[in-house]
């Protein structure tokens, strides 16, 4: 589904990604771990098409299609979803209205009609139940005055509504207490299917107890320095990142 | 003949049609002398540095419309807040339209200035309030005072609140090639009384209209007044709005100014706090394009201790539009424990748009909290990316962010139907299909 080949990216002449190779197949969950400043969030932003980052080499291919020329919204229309570490507050636009707009924009891009109001309502009900979201919450202004946990839950709610092919969860576990973490992870697990894929970006192993990855990659200094199965995450938890840094230097 | 000369010389004609043997006319006579001495303000004056009245003075305005025009309600329905029941004081080319209006004397007086200025029963109120807070030397105010004759008169006695909001609407029809209007409003809200007013000026023509309006608002102890000014006029219409507010103990007066159109709009908003624990609220949303110009000049004079003032003005300027915000706060030496807040945030969405923003704080007390902040910027890139990543195209995303930026000023609008209306106006103005009902 997703193929990243020798990806180099920079911001203001500072190279952050230094040759990333990654292949994610439909039905898989990949975890990307690594210390602060390794380039994890940059990788997520580059896949989603943030213009601030300049891709200098390599490419991102989704279902055989090079995304290089695509704007963030075009990538979204093709099924890429990025759950933000710091979702933006939009006063005056309710969660419901925002999600409706997002869904209908994607439909428009695919040449489809707006989703009928009845279907939309049904979908909202179904997905908000899945994430144990109070209906009152949905009429509040998007992210305005939300707690950290509410913001993250709202991100996954939007993901559930948009049903992306490829979901990237950027530090979705940060700021979540254990109950919220369980609800969010449960939501993600229920949305998983053989046709979609998830990339979980996280600093800690904790989230991976709930969203169990098929593969774990360690990002360090703009490169994937080690890949393995879920056991790698446990090993990292135990030993920290330093042993890997040393290992990389040795190898 | 230039406009000033024309105005001064026509004062005699004006006098022919009114009763000149009373106190009010003494006030008018003094005012015209004052205007004659001062004339229109020029750009040399600091307060008029960024707003020029030169081009307006070159237009040959009719001062007294010759004939009455009729308007069908269905043709102007959209300019009314027709979703709800309201009292209405409507003028067509400066002349009262009883057909479009709905006034009342049921416990409160919501009627005409022309009646209040001439009928003996109103004299006690006129004697106490007329021209008492309006400036005696600001030239445009004195010009209005000189020709004061018609407008809205609202008197809410102690402990009363009208059943519904009051709409004051001025239509101009283009019957005259160019028309100058000078409405004069007097609003008195006594102790514990409440009032909501919506004011708009609407030109129905491409002929020039120039309105020089003066409104005096008196809020007695514990009174609550909410005033909404909706400025979305044609590109041939100019408005100078001079509003003066006198507040007594624990009163709350808010003025919301929504400036979405017009050729030249100048809002002179003056608050005088003559009591303690007063709250004065000034909010504004300005969204301009083309070559539109809006100038917000606010003044809050904290005269007594323990009072508050809150100002929040947001502006979005596109194309070749220009904006001015000048917020003056005076805190007298005696006015300790004053809390005065002022915010003016602007977004420029065109290289050719301009905003001049200037806070002016004159603080003579030492135990006060005063803050002011002014920003001029572009849209936040991270926020834009967030919206785009959800599939919302860049243009729509920009509009949505501008909508959100302007929106929080609306929170304090107390009439839900008005809030919805303004929400829609903002969305339309920003040219966005938000994809949902607001």
Contacts between the chains, C-beta under 8 A, distances in Angstrom:
chain1	res1	chain2	res2	distance
A	45	B	385	7.6
A	48	B	385	7.8
A	48	B	389	5.0
A	49	B	388	7.7
A	49	B	389	7.5
A	50	B	385	5.1
A	51	B	381	7.9
A	51	B	385	7.5
A	52	B	381	6.6
A	52	B	385	7.8
A	71	B	388	6.6
A	71	B	393	7.9
A	71	B	394	6.7
A	72	B	385	6.0
A	72	B	388	3.7
A	72	B	389	4.9
A	73	B	388	4.6
A	73	B	389	7.6
A	73	B	391	5.4
A	73	B	392	6.1
A	73	B	393	5.0
A	73	B	394	6.7
A	73	B	397	7.6
A	75	B	389	7.6
A	76	B	388	7.2
A	76	B	389	5.8
A	76	B	390	6.0
A	76	B	391	3.7
A	77	B	391	5.6
A	80	B	389	7.9
A	81	B	389	7.5
A	81	B	390	8.0
A	82	B	389	5.0
A	84	B	386	6.0
A	84	B	389	7.7
A	86	B	382	7.9
A	87	B	386	6.7
A	88	B	380	7.6
A	88	B	382	6.6
A	88	B	383	4.3
A	88	B	386	4.2
A	88	B	387	7.6
A	90	B	383	7.7
A	90	B	387	7.8
A	90	B	400	6.9
A	90	B	401	7.4
A	90	B	404	4.6
A	91	B	404	5.1
A	91	B	407	5.3
A	91	B	408	4.7
A	92	B	403	6.4
A	92	B	404	5.2
A	92	B	407	2.9
A	92	B	408	6.7
A	92	B	410	7.2
A	92	B	423	7.5
A	93	B	400	6.6
A	93	B	403	7.2
A	93	B	404	6.0
A	93	B	407	7.8
A	93	B	434	7.8
A	97	B	434	7.4
A	97	B	435	7.8
A	97	B	436	4.2
A	98	B	390	7.7
A	100	B	435	6.2
A	100	B	436	5.4
A	101	B	392	6.3
A	101	B	396	7.8
A	101	B	400	7.7
A	101	B	434	6.4
A	101	B	435	4.1
A	101	B	436	6.1
A	102	B	390	4.2
A	102	B	391	5.1
A	102	B	392	6.0
A	103	B	391	7.8
A	104	B	435	5.1
A	105	B	391	4.7
A	105	B	392	5.3
A	105	B	393	6.5
A	105	B	396	7.1
A	105	B	435	7.0
A	106	B	391	4.3
A	109	B	391	7.1
A	114	B	435	7.5
A	158	B	390	6.6
A	162	B	390	7.1
A	162	B	391	7.1
